[in-house]
């Protein structure tokens, strides 16, 4: 998941083999779960505030923390 001030706005799909990674499953089981509706509501909130990074250009405080593709 990717967040802005703890507000989720998108996610990356995990590879299929991660479904069988017991260590990863254990970590995920201890994290908050998100439903598609959660992401829908929070994304629209960010759009309303013109802060959705996929639609608006934003100045980042820590761009070095972004994943490198």
C-alpha positions as CSV (number, residue, x, y, z in Angstrom):
1,X,0.0,0.0,0.0
2,X,1.0,3.6,-0.6
3,X,-0.1,6.2,1.9
4,X,-0.2,10.0,2.1
5,X,-0.4,11.0,5.8
6,X,-1.7,7.5,6.6
7,X,-4.4,7.7,3.9
8,X,-4.1,4.8,1.4
9,X,-4.4,5.7,-2.2
10,X,-3.0,2.8,-4.2
11,X,-1.2,-0.5,-3.9
12,X,1.1,-2.8,-5.8
13,X,0.1,-6.4,-6.7
14,X,2.3,-9.0,-5.1
15,X,3.7,-11.9,-7.2
16,X,1.6,-15.1,-7.0
17,X,4.4,-17.0,-5.2
18,X,4.0,-14.5,-2.3
19,X,0.7,-16.3,-1.4
20,X,2.9,-19.2,-0.1
21,X,5.5,-17.2,1.7
22,X,4.8,-18.0,5.4
23,X,6.9,-15.2,6.7
24,X,5.2,-12.6,4.5
25,X,1.7,-14.0,5.5
26,X,2.6,-13.7,9.2
27,X,3.6,-10.0,8.7
28,X,0.4,-9.3,6.7
29,X,-1.8,-11.0,9.3
30,X,-0.6,-8.4,11.9
31,X,-1.4,-5.4,9.6
32,X,-4.6,-3.5,9.0
33,X,-6.8,-5.0,6.3
34,X,-8.3,-2.8,3.6
35,X,-11.3,-3.5,1.5
36,X,-11.7,-2.1,-2.0
37,X,-14.4,0.3,-0.7
38,X,-11.8,1.8,1.8
39,X,-9.4,2.6,-1.1
40,X,-12.3,4.0,-3.1
41,X,-13.4,6.4,-0.4
42,X,-9.9,7.6,0.5
43,X,-8.9,8.0,-3.1
44,X,-11.9,10.3,-3.7
45,X,-11.0,12.3,-0.6
46,X,-7.5,12.9,-1.9
47,X,-9.0,13.9,-5.3
48,X,-11.3,16.3,-3.6
49,X,-8.4,17.9,-1.8
50,X,-6.3,17.9,-5.0
51,X,-3.7,15.7,-3.3
52,X,-4.0,12.4,-5.2
53,X,-0.4,11.9,-6.5
54,X,-1.6,10.0,-9.5
55,X,-3.7,13.0,-10.7
56,X,-2.0,16.0,-9.3
57,X,1.7,17.1,-9.2
58,X,2.8,17.2,-5.6
59,X,5.9,18.4,-3.9
60,X,7.4,15.5,-1.8
61,X,9.1,15.9,1.5
62,X,11.1,12.6,1.1
63,X,11.3,11.6,-2.5
64,X,14.2,9.2,-1.7
65,X,11.6,7.0,0.0
66,X,9.8,6.2,-3.2
67,X,10.4,2.9,-4.8
68,X,12.7,2.8,-7.8
69,X,11.2,1.0,-10.8
